[in-house]
Amino acid sequence: MSGRRRRDRARAPGVTVTWSQAEARLRLCGWLLHRVRGRGFDGVRAALEGLGAIQLDPLEPLGSNADLVALARVDAIGKGDVYRAVLPGFAFEHFAKERCLLPARAFPWYRGQAIETPWWRTSERMRRIPLSLLDEVEAEVRERGPVRAGALADRGRVAPLDWNGWKGTSKAATLAIEVLWTQCRVVVAGRVGRDKLYDVPERALPDAGVETGGGFGTWAFGERLRAAGLLSPNAGPQWSMLSQSRAALCADGVRSGAAIPVRVAGSARTWLAPPELLEASFPEDDGRMRILGPLDPILWDRSLVRVAFDFEYLWEVYKPAAQRRWGWYVVPLLHRDRLVGRLEARSRGGALEVVRVWREEPAF
């Protein structure tokens, strides 16, 4: 490995590396799984720091996606512990690859940028409420926080946003807290069941650091690159709020040597990798069978999963029942560096109730 490290460091920017399927699998699993293994709350915090982002999703038949991402990497934790371990103080929620838990060190970058994503429609939300209402709700959170949105003083009603038939909130105070959260004037400081607790960042993230100056796109590209391991330069949900600057960020990253083009044998596609991924050595696999969350970072790029693991990943939760091949909430099983099966199960009374298991026929 030492010889490979020396060659990697000497490689000219823009030179493409080619990996076998086996090496791609080993490096992805090493980078996104074995490198960030830990134990207890400290292990959750270390895993979040190492991964850079844990994607959130409200569905939780087995536990939430955040639970499953943590349970695949951290021992001695249970359902819901991922939130208890990092909120408040160690993390905040915002958009990275969709809505994610992000480490506190990222907060100054987000606050300085005042992130808006095209689908969140912050500008449209702000047209429905006066600016003075934002200040009033922020002051109330400062006085009462951490507080649920539903516990804020009633400030009347607004016309709700419509997402193809799904209606947003009609409560002015709740709409205001959503805008304040997007602007990083308040943060999610905890959760009680499905309810978020909001607080001001000075209290919830006292050690997050000072405001940064400029360069958000370059910084966020580096974070996304390390979070994905192998990042496709093609458009897709992994780009989220960076979509509009995707091409320029990729070109600049390759030109500077901050991103290494990688191909996987058997595919004409090119991915981008952080230089550290090519140089790193990883702890040995512990031989466990792991349940992967449907939005685990190993699974973010369906094309990469197909090429490296020879596994057709389908998360069919939003498909009509008649169109599903496997089931409503079916997740992959990982053993060593192979996706060896699929699981449909439910968490009931602290136990895992298995509905069905499918074994994947080996392709290698």
PAVEX-383745 format. One record per residue: x negated, y negated, z negated of N, C-alpha, C in turn; residue number from 0. Coordinates in steps of 0.2 Angstrom, whole numbers, plus 5000, padded with zeros to 4 digits. Last residue first. Layout:
<atoms>
   n.c1   n.c2   n.c3   ca.c1   ca.c2   ca.c3   c.c1   c.c2   c.c3     k
      X      Y      Z       X       Y       Z      X      Y      Z   NUM
...
</atoms>
This chain:
<atoms>
   n.c1   n.c2   n.c3   ca.c1   ca.c2   ca.c3   c.c1   c.c2   c.c3     k
   5101   5064   5043    5094    5064    5044   5091   5070   5043   363
   5114   5065   5040    5113    5063    5047   5105   5063   5049   362
   5125   5075   5031    5119    5072    5032   5117   5071   5039   361
   5142   5070   5028    5138    5074    5031   5131   5071   5033   360
   5148   5065   5013    5146    5062    5019   5141   5068   5022   359
   5162   5070   5004    5155    5071    5005   5153   5069   5012   358
   5174   5061   4995    5172    5063    5002   5165   5064   5002   357
   5186   5062   4982    5179    5062    4984   5178   5064   4991   356
   5200   5055   4974    5197    5059    4979   5189   5057   4980   355
   5202   5051   4960    5207    5053    4964   5205   5057   4970   354
   5196   5051   4944    5194    5052    4951   5200   5054   4955   353
   5195   5040   4931    5200    5045    4934   5199   5045   4942   352
   5185   5036   4919    5185    5036    4926   5190   5042   4928   351
   5190   5028   4904    5188    5034    4907   5189   5033   4915   350
   5197   5017   4898    5189    5018    4896   5186   5024   4900   349
   5210   5018   4902    5208    5019    4895   5201   5021   4894   348
   5204   5020   4919    5210    5021    4914   5208   5022   4907   347
   5199   5016   4934    5197    5016    4927   5203   5015   4923   346
   5200   5027   4948    5203    5021    4944   5200   5022   4937   345
   5194   5031   4965    5195    5032    4958   5198   5026   4954   344
   5186   5037   4978    5192    5034    4976   5194   5035   4969   343
   5171   5037   4986    5175    5039    4980   5181   5034   4980   342
   5160   5045   4998    5164    5040    4996   5169   5042   4990   341
   5142   5049   5000    5149    5050    5000   5153   5044   4998   340
   5129   5045   5002    5130    5052    5002   5138   5054   5002   339
   5117   5035   5007    5124    5035    5006   5127   5042   5007   338
   5100   5037   5000    5106    5039    5005   5113   5037   5002   337
   5090   5036   4992    5090    5031    4997   5096   5033   5002   336
   5098   5042   4978    5091    5041    4980   5092   5035   4986   335
   5114   5041   4982    5110    5045    4979   5103   5044   4982   334
   5129   5032   4981    5122    5031    4983   5118   5036   4979   333
   5145   5031   4988    5141    5034    4983   5134   5034   4985   332
   5157   5017   4991    5151    5022    4993   5148   5025   4987   331
   5175   5017   4988    5168    5014    4988   5163   5019   4989   330
   5191   5012   4992    5186    5017    4992   5179   5014   4992   329
   5205   5007   4990    5199    5005    4987   5194   5010   4986   328
   5214   5013   5000    5215    5006    4998   5208   5004   4995   327
   5206   5025   5012    5211    5023    5007   5210   5016   5005   326
   5202   5029   5025    5200    5033    5019   5205   5031   5014   325
   5208   5023   5036    5205    5030    5037   5204   5033   5031   324
   5223   5013   5038    5217    5015    5034   5215   5022   5035   323
   5234   5010   5044    5228    5009    5048   5222   5011   5044   322
   5245   5011   5035    5245    5015    5041   5238   5015   5045   321
   5242   5000   5026    5241    5007    5024   5241   5012   5030   320
   5233   4987   5033    5239    4990    5031   5238   4997   5030   319
   5218   4981   5024    5222    4984    5030   5228   4987   5028   318
   5211   4977   5013    5216    4972    5016   5219   4974   5023   317
   5204   4987   5010    5208    4985    5005   5213   4980   5008   316
   5194   4995   5016    5200    4994    5019   5206   4991   5015   315
   5178   4995   5021    5182    4993    5015   5189   4991   5017   314
   5168   5006   5028    5174    5003    5029   5177   5001   5022   313
   5153   5009   5035    5156    5007    5029   5162   5003   5030   312
   5145   5023   5041    5150    5018    5043   5154   5016   5037   311
   5128   5026   5041    5135    5026    5037   5139   5021   5039   310
   5115   5026   5043    5119    5030    5047   5126   5031   5044   309
   5107   5017   5036    5109    5023    5032   5113   5027   5036   308
   5102   5008   5046    5098    5011    5041   5100   5017   5038   307
   5114   5005   5054    5108    5007    5057   5103   5011   5052   306
   5125   5003   5045    5126    5008    5050   5119   5010   5053   305
   5119   4993   5037    5121    4999    5034   5122   5005   5039   304
   5119   4983   5047    5112    4986    5044   5114   4992   5041   303
   5132   4981   5049    5128    4983    5055   5122   4986   5052   302
   5136   4976   5037    5139    4982    5039   5135   4985   5045   301
   5129   4968   5025    5128    4968    5032   5130   4975   5034   300
   5131   4971   5011    5134    4965    5014   5134   4965   5022   299
   5127   4982   5004    5132    4983    5009   5135   4977   5012   298
   5118   4978   4994    5116    4983    4999   5121   4984   5005   297
   5126   4969   4986    5122    4967    4992   5119   4972   4996   296
   5143   4975   4985    5136    4976    4983   5132   4973   4988   295
   5156   4976   4987    5153    4970    4989   5146   4970   4986   294
   5161   4987   4981    5162    4986    4989   5159   4980   4992   293
   5148   4995   4971    5154    4990    4972   5155   4989   4979   292
   5143   5011   4971    5142    5005    4973   5148   5001   4973   291
   5138   5023   4959    5144    5020    4963   5143   5013   4965   290
   5125   5034   4961    5127    5028    4959   5133   5026   4963   289
   5116   5047   4953    5121    5046    4958   5124   5039   4956   288
   5098   5046   4950    5105    5046    4948   5110   5045   4954   287
   5084   5046   4952    5088    5052    4954   5096   5052   4953   286
   5077   5035   4951    5078    5039    4945   5082   5045   4946   285
   5064   5030   4961    5071    5031    4961   5072   5036   4955   284
   5050   5020   4955    5053    5026    4958   5060   5027   4957   283
   5048   5002   4958    5049    5008    4953   5052   5014   4957   282
   5039   4996   4972    5045    4997    4968   5044   5003   4963   281
   5029   4983   4980    5030    4990    4978   5035   4991   4973   280
   5030   4971   4993    5031    4974    4986   5031   4981   4986   279
   5028   4966   5005    5022    4967    5001   5023   4970   4995   278
   5040   4964   5011    5035    4968    5015   5029   4970   5011   277
   5046   4956   5002    5049    4962    5003   5044   4967   5007   276
   5039   4944   5003    5038    4948    4997   5041   4955   4998   275
   5044   4937   5015    5038    4940    5015   5036   4945   5009   274
   5061   4942   5018    5056    4937    5014   5050   4941   5014   273
   5067   4945   5035    5065    4947    5028   5061   4942   5024   272
   5079   4946   5047    5074    4942    5044   5073   4944   5037   271
   5082   4957   5061    5084    4954    5054   5078   4950   5052   270
   5088   4961   5077    5082    4959    5073   5085   4956   5066   269
   5093   4976   5087    5094    4970    5083   5088   4968   5079   268
   5092   4987   5093    5089    4982    5096   5090   4975   5092   267
   5088   5002   5084    5092    4997    5085   5089   4991   5089   266
   5079   5012   5083    5085    5014    5085   5090   5009   5086   265
   5070   5005   5069    5070    5010    5074   5077   5012   5076   264
   5073   4988   5065    5074    4995    5063   5074   5000   5069   263
   5063   4973   5064    5068    4978    5068   5067   4985   5065   262
   5061   4957   5057    5060    4965    5056   5065   4968   5061   261
   5053   4942   5055    5057    4946    5059   5056   4953   5058   260
   5051   4934   5040    5048    4939    5044   5053   4942   5048   259
   5051   4918   5034    5055    4923    5036   5051   4927   5041   258
   5041   4909   5032    5045    4910    5026   5050   4916   5027   257
   5034   4905   5043    5032    4911    5039   5035   4913   5033   256
   5038   4894   5050    5034    4893    5044   5031   4899   5041   255
   5046   4901   5060    5040    4896    5062   5035   4895   5056   254
   5056   4906   5052    5051    4911    5056   5045   4907   5058   253
   5062   4895   5047    5060    4900    5042   5054   4904   5046   252
   5066   4888   5058    5061    4885    5054   5058   4890   5049   251
   5076   4897   5063    5070    4896    5067   5065   4893   5063   250
   5085   4898   5052    5081    4904    5054   5075   4902   5058   249
   5089   4884   5052    5086    4887    5046   5082   4893   5048   248
   5095   4883   5065    5090    4879    5063   5086   4882   5057   247
   5106   4893   5064    5101    4893    5069   5095   4889   5067   246
   5114   4887   5052    5111    4894    5052   5105   4895   5058   245
   5121   4877   5049    5114    4875    5050   5110   4882   5051   244
   5134   4881   5048    5133    4876    5053   5125   4875   5054   243
   5133   4891   5037    5135    4893    5044   5133   4888   5049   242
   5131   4889   5024    5126    4888    5028   5127   4889   5035   241
   5142   4894   5017    5142    4887    5018   5136   4885   5022   240
   5141   4910   5024    5145    4906    5020   5144   4898   5022   239
   5133   4920   5028    5130    4913    5029   5134   4908   5025   238
   5139   4932   5027    5133    4931    5023   5130   4924   5023   237
   5149   4932   5037    5151    4930    5031   5145   4929   5026   236
   5140   4927   5052    5144    4932    5048   5145   4929   5041   235
   5129   4926   5066    5134    4923    5062   5138   4928   5058   234
   5112   4932   5065    5119    4931    5068   5124   4929   5064   233
   5101   4935   5058    5102    4928    5060   5108   4927   5064   232
   5103   4945   5043    5104    4945    5051   5105   4937   5052   231
   5091   4949   5032    5097    4945    5033   5097   4944   5041   230
   5087   4960   5020    5086    4959    5027   5092   4955   5029   229
   5089   4954   5006    5084    4958    5008   5082   4958   5016   228
   5099   4945   5001    5101    4950    5006   5095   4955   5007   227
   5092   4937   4993    5098    4940    4990   5100   4946   4995   226
   5082   4931   5001    5080    4936    4995   5086   4940   4993   225
   5090   4924   5009    5085    4929    5012   5083   4934   5007   224
   5096   4915   5000    5100    4920    5004   5096   4925   5007   223
   5085   4908   4996    5088    4911    4991   5093   4917   4995   222
   5081   4902   5008    5076    4906    5005   5080   4911   5000   221
   5092   4894   5010    5090    4899    5015   5086   4904   5012   220
   5092   4885   5000    5097    4890    5000   5096   4896   5005   219
   5080   4877   5004    5080    4881    4997   5086   4887   4998   218
   5085   4872   5016    5079    4876    5016   5079   4880   5009   217
   5096   4865   5011    5097    4870    5016   5091   4875   5016   216
   5091   4855   5002    5095    4861    4999   5095   4866   5004   215
   5082   4844   5003    5080    4851    5004   5084   4857   5003   214
   5085   4833   4989    5085    4835    4996   5083   4842   4996   213
   5080   4834   4973    5080    4829    4978   5080   4832   4985   212
   5089   4840   4958    5084    4840    4963   5085   4835   4969   211
   5092   4836   4941    5094    4836    4948   5088   4837   4953   210
   5085   4848   4929    5087    4841    4931   5089   4842   4939   209
   5092   4862   4920    5086    4858    4923   5089   4852   4926   208
   5099   4871   4912    5099    4872    4919   5094   4868   4923   207
   5102   4871   4899    5095    4872    4901   5094   4873   4908   206
   5116   4870   4897    5111    4865    4894   5104   4865   4896   205
   5129   4874   4902    5122    4875    4905   5117   4870   4903   204
   5139   4869   4895    5139    4876    4897   5132   4878   4900   203
   5137   4856   4892    5138    4860    4886   5137   4868   4889   202
   5135   4850   4904    5130    4848    4899   5131   4853   4893   201
   5146   4854   4912    5139    4858    4913   5134   4856   4907   200
   5161   4857   4903    5156    4852    4907   5150   4856   4907   199
   5172   4871   4907    5168    4866    4903   5164   4862   4907   198
   5185   4883   4908    5181    4878    4911   5178   4873   4906   197
   5188   4900   4910    5187    4894    4905   5183   4889   4908   196
   5200   4909   4920    5193    4906    4919   5193   4901   4914   195
   5209   4924   4917    5209    4917    4917   5201   4914   4916   194
   5209   4938   4917    5209    4934    4924   5208   4927   4923   193
   5202   4939   4902    5205    4942    4907   5204   4939   4914   192
   5193   4925   4901    5198    4929    4896   5203   4932   4901   191
   5177   4919   4904    5183    4922    4907   5187   4926   4901   190
   5166   4905   4905    5168    4911    4903   5175   4913   4906   189
   5164   4893   4912    5160    4894    4906   5162   4901   4902   188
   5163   4886   4927    5166    4891    4923   5162   4893   4918   187
   5161   4868   4926    5159    4874    4928   5163   4880   4924   186
   5163   4851   4933    5164    4856    4928   5162   4863   4930   185
   5156   4846   4943    5157    4841    4938   5160   4845   4932   184
   5155   4852   4955    5150    4854    4950   5151   4849   4944   183
   5164   4851   4965    5159    4846    4965   5154   4847   4959   182
   5172   4862   4962    5168    4862    4968   5163   4857   4968   181
   5177   4858   4950    5173    4864    4950   5169   4864   4956   180
   5185   4847   4954    5180    4846    4949   5175   4852   4949   179
   5195   4855   4962    5190    4850    4965   5184   4848   4960   178
   5201   4862   4951    5197    4865    4957   5193   4861   4961   177
   5206   4852   4943    5200    4856    4941   5197   4860   4946   176
   5216   4847   4952    5210    4843    4950   5204   4847   4947   175
   5225   4858   4952    5221    4856    4958   5215   4852   4957   174
   5229   4857   4939    5225    4863    4941   5221   4862   4948   173
   5235   4845   4939    5229    4846    4934   5225   4852   4937   172
   5246   4847   4948    5241    4842    4949   5234   4843   4945   171
   5252   4862   4953    5250    4858    4947   5245   4854   4949   170
   5253   4871   4963    5257    4865    4964   5256   4860   4958   169
   5241   4881   4971    5244    4878    4965   5248   4872   4967   168
   5245   4888   4987    5240    4886    4982   5244   4883   4976   167
   5253   4902   4996    5253    4895    4993   5248   4894   4987   166
   5251   4910   5011    5249    4910    5004   5249   4903   5001   165
   5254   4906   5024    5259    4909    5020   5258   4910   5013   164
   5241   4902   5028    5245    4907    5032   5250   4910   5027   163
   5239   4893   5015    5234    4897    5019   5238   4903   5022   162
   5244   4878   5010    5246    4884    5013   5241   4887   5017   161
   5244   4868   4995    5241    4870    5001   5243   4877   5003   160
   5258   4860   4988    5253    4865    4988   5250   4866   4994   159
   5260   4843   4982    5262    4848    4988   5256   4853   4988   158
   5261   4843   4964    5258    4840    4971   5261   4845   4976   157
   5266   4836   4948    5266    4841    4954   5263   4838   4960   156
   5260   4832   4932    5264    4832    4937   5263   4837   4943   155
   5251   4835   4922    5250    4829    4925   5254   4829   4932   154
   5250   4842   4906    5254    4842    4912   5253   4835   4915   153
   5233   4847   4900    5240    4843    4899   5243   4842   4906   152
   5228   4864   4902    5227    4857    4902   5234   4853   4902   151
   5230   4877   4902    5231    4874    4895   5230   4866   4896   150
   5227   4882   4914    5234    4882    4912   5235   4878   4906   149
   5213   4882   4914    5217    4877    4918   5224   4876   4916   148
   5206   4884   4898    5209    4887    4904   5213   4881   4908   147
   5191   4877   4891    5198    4877    4892   5201   4880   4898   146
   5178   4874   4880    5180    4877    4886   5188   4878   4886   145
   5185   4857   4880    5182    4863    4883   5178   4867   4878   144
   5190   4845   4876    5193    4851    4874   5190   4857   4875   143
   5182   4834   4881    5185    4834    4874   5187   4841   4872   142
   5180   4838   4894    5174    4836    4890   5176   4836   4883   141
   5193   4840   4899    5188    4846    4898   5182   4844   4894   140
   5196   4826   4899    5200    4831    4895   5196   4837   4894   139
   5188   4821   4908    5187    4819    4901   5191   4823   4897   138
   5192   4828   4920    5186    4829    4917   5185   4827   4910   137
   5205   4822   4921    5204    4829    4919   5197   4831   4917   136
   5202   4809   4923    5206    4810    4918   5205   4818   4916   135
   5195   4810   4935    5191    4807    4929   5195   4809   4923   134
   5205   4814   4944    5199    4818    4943   5195   4816   4936   133
   5214   4804   4943    5216    4810    4940   5210   4814   4939   132
   5208   4794   4951    5208    4793    4944   5210   4799   4940   131
   5210   4799   4964    5203    4799    4961   5203   4799   4954   130
   5226   4807   4966    5222    4801    4965   5215   4802   4962   129
   5228   4821   4977    5228    4818    4970   5224   4812   4970   128
   5228   4825   4990    5234    4826    4986   5234   4823   4979   127
   5216   4823   4995    5221    4819    4998   5227   4820   4994   126
   5209   4834   4989    5208    4827    4986   5213   4822   4989   125
   5212   4844   4998    5214    4844    4991   5214   4837   4988   124
   5205   4841   5009    5213    4841    5009   5215   4841   5002   123
   5192   4842   5004    5195    4835    5007   5202   4835   5007   122
   5191   4856   5002    5191    4851    4996   5194   4844   4998   121
   5193   4868   5009    5197    4863    5010   5197   4857   5004   120
   5187   4881   5009    5190    4879    5003   5194   4872   5003   119
   5182   4883   5022    5189    4886    5020   5192   4884   5014   118
   5170   4876   5023    5176    4874    5027   5182   4877   5025   117
   5164   4870   5007    5164    4875    5012   5170   4874   5016   116
   5153   4859   4999    5160    4860    5002   5160   4865   5007   115
   5143   4854   4985    5145    4859    4991   5152   4859   4993   114
   5134   4844   4980    5141    4843    4980   5144   4848   4986   113
   5120   4844   4979    5123    4844    4986   5130   4843   4986   112
   5117   4843   4966    5115    4838    4970   5118   4838   4977   111
   5124   4855   4961    5126    4849    4959   5124   4843   4964   110
   5115   4864   4968    5122    4864    4970   5125   4857   4967   109
   5103   4862   4961    5103    4861    4968   5111   4861   4971   108
   5106   4864   4948    5104    4857    4950   5105   4857   4957   107
   5109   4879   4948    5114    4874    4947   5112   4867   4949   106
   5100   4888   4949    5102    4886    4955   5107   4880   4954   105
   5097   4892   4936    5092    4888    4939   5094   4885   4946   104
   5108   4901   4932    5108    4894    4930   5103   4889   4934   103
   5113   4912   4946    5109    4910    4940   5108   4903   4939   102
   5130   4914   4950    5123    4912    4952   5119   4910   4946   101
   5143   4924   4956    5139    4922    4950   5132   4920   4953   100
   5152   4918   4971    5147    4922    4967   5146   4919   4960    99
   5162   4918   4985    5161    4916    4978   5157   4920   4974    98
   5151   4920   5000    5158    4919    4997   5157   4917   4990    97
   5136   4919   4995    5139    4923    5000   5147   4924   4998    96
   5140   4906   4988    5134    4908    4991   5136   4912   4997    95
   5150   4895   4978    5149    4898    4984   5142   4900   4986    94
   5149   4899   4960    5150    4894    4966   5150   4898   4972    93
   5148   4899   4943    5151    4902    4949   5151   4897   4954    92
   5133   4902   4933    5139    4898    4935   5142   4901   4941    91
   5123   4907   4919    5125    4907    4926   5131   4903   4927    90
   5119   4906   4906    5114    4909    4910   5116   4909   4917    89
   5129   4898   4899    5122    4897    4897   5117   4900   4903    88
   5144   4908   4894    5140    4902    4897   5133   4903   4896    87
   5139   4921   4904    5143    4915    4903   5145   4914   4896    86
   5132   4933   4904    5129    4927    4907   5133   4921   4906    85
   5138   4943   4897    5131    4942    4897   5128   4936   4899    84
   5151   4942   4900    5150    4941    4893   5142   4940   4893    83
   5151   4947   4914    5153    4940    4912   5151   4938   4905    82
   5147   4960   4912    5143    4956    4916   5144   4948   4915    81
   5156   4966   4904    5150    4964    4901   5146   4959   4905    80
   5167   4972   4911    5167    4965    4908   5161   4962   4905    79
   5163   4988   4906    5167    4984    4910   5168   4977   4907    78
   5146   4989   4898    5153    4992    4900   5157   4987   4904    77
   5129   4995   4896    5134    4990    4897   5141   4993   4899    76
   5118   5003   4897    5121    5001    4890   5125   4995   4891    75
   5109   4999   4912    5111    5003    4907   5114   5000   4901    74
   5111   4992   4928    5109    4991    4921   5113   4996   4916    73
   5114   4995   4941    5108    4993    4939   5106   4993   4932    72
   5128   4998   4942    5123    5002    4946   5116   5000   4945    71
   5133   4988   4934    5133    4995    4932   5128   5000   4936    70
   5133   4977   4942    5129    4977    4936   5128   4984   4934    69
   5142   4980   4952    5135    4978    4954   5130   4979   4948    68
   5153   4982   4945    5150    4988    4948   5143   4987   4950    67
   5156   4969   4940    5155    4975    4935   5151   4980   4939    66
   5158   4963   4952    5153    4961    4948   5151   4966   4943    65
   5170   4969   4956    5164    4971    4960   5158   4969   4956    64
   5178   4976   4941    5177    4971    4946   5171   4973   4950    63
   5185   4992   4939    5181    4987    4936   5180   4982   4942    62
   5192   4999   4948    5186    5003    4944   5182   4998   4940    61
   5201   4990   4952    5203    4996    4950   5198   5000   4946    60
   5200   4975   4953    5196    4979    4949   5199   4985   4947    59
   5200   4960   4963    5202    4966    4962   5198   4971   4958    58
   5193   4947   4964    5198    4948    4959   5200   4955   4958    57
   5175   4946   4966    5181    4948    4969   5187   4950   4963    56
   5159   4939   4968    5165    4940    4964   5171   4942   4969    55
   5142   4944   4970    5148    4942    4973   5154   4944   4969    54
   5128   4938   4963    5132    4943    4963   5139   4941   4965    53
   5112   4932   4967    5119    4931    4968   5122   4938   4967    52
   5099   4935   4963    5100    4928    4966   5108   4927   4966    51
   5093   4947   4959    5097    4947    4965   5098   4940   4968    50
   5085   4942   4948    5082    4945    4953   5086   4946   4960    49
   5095   4936   4940    5089    4932    4942   5086   4935   4948    48
   5103   4947   4938    5106    4941    4941   5100   4937   4944    47
   5094   4955   4931    5097    4958    4937   5100   4952   4941    46
   5093   4948   4919    5087    4949    4923   5089   4951   4930    45
   5106   4949   4914    5103    4942    4916   5097   4943   4920    44
   5107   4963   4912    5111    4959    4916   5109   4953   4919    43
   5097   4965   4902    5096    4968    4909   5101   4965   4914    42
   5102   4958   4892    5096    4955    4895   5095   4958   4902    41
   5113   4966   4889    5114    4960    4891   5108   4957   4895    40
   5106   4983   4894    5110    4978    4890   5111   4971   4893    39
   5093   4984   4905    5097    4987    4900   5100   4982   4896    38
   5088   4987   4923    5087    4984    4916   5092   4988   4911    37
   5082   4984   4940    5085    4988    4934   5083   4986   4927    36
   5077   4978   4951    5081    4974    4946   5084   4978   4941    35
   5071   4987   4959    5067    4981    4957   5071   4977   4951    34
   5081   4995   4963    5076    4997    4958   5072   4992   4955    33
   5089   4986   4972    5092    4990    4967   5086   4992   4961    32
   5084   4979   4982    5090    4976    4979   5093   4981   4973    31
   5071   4985   4984    5072    4977    4983   5078   4976   4980    30
   5074   4998   4986    5069    4996    4981   5070   4989   4979    29
   5083   4998   4996    5085    5001    4989   5080   4998   4984    28
   5075   4992   5006    5082    4989    5004   5084   4992   4997    27
   5065   5002   5007    5063    4995    5005   5070   4991   5003    26
   5072   5014   5011    5068    5013    5005   5066   5006   5002    25
   5078   5010   5023    5082    5012    5017   5078   5011   5011    24
   5066   5007   5031    5071    5002    5030   5075   5003   5023    23
   5060   5019   5031    5057    5014    5027   5062   5008   5026    22
   5070   5027   5038    5068    5029    5031   5065   5023   5028    21
   5070   5020   5051    5076    5020    5047   5074   5022   5039    20
   5054   5011   5052    5059    5017    5053   5065   5016   5049    19
   5052   4994   5057    5052    4999    5052   5056   5005   5055    18
   5042   4982   5064    5046    4987    5066   5046   4993   5060    17
   5040   4964   5064    5038    4971    5061   5044   4976   5063    16
   5035   4951   5075    5040    4956    5073   5037   4962   5070    15
   5028   4936   5071    5027    4942    5074   5032   4947   5071    14
   5031   4923   5065    5035    4925    5071   5034   4932   5074    13
   5014   4920   5059    5021    4919    5059   5025   4920   5066    12
   5003   4933   5059    5004    4927    5062   5012   4926   5061    11
   4997   4942   5044    5001    4942    5050   5003   4935   5053    10
   4991   4943   5033    4987    4940    5038   4991   4939   5044     9
   5000   4949   5024    4998    4942    5023   4994   4939   5029     8
   5000   4962   5030    5006    4958    5030   5004   4950   5029     7
   4987   4966   5027    4989    4965    5034   4995   4961   5035     6
   4987   4967   5013    4983    4963    5016   4984   4961   5024     5
   4997   4977   5012    4998    4970    5009   4994   4965   5012     4
   4991   4988   5017    4997    4985    5021   4999   4978   5018     3
   4982   4991   5008    4980    4989    5015   4985   4986   5018     2
   4990   4994   4997    4986    4988    4996   4983   4986   5003     1
   4996   5006   5000    5000    5000    5000   4996   4994   5000     0
</atoms>
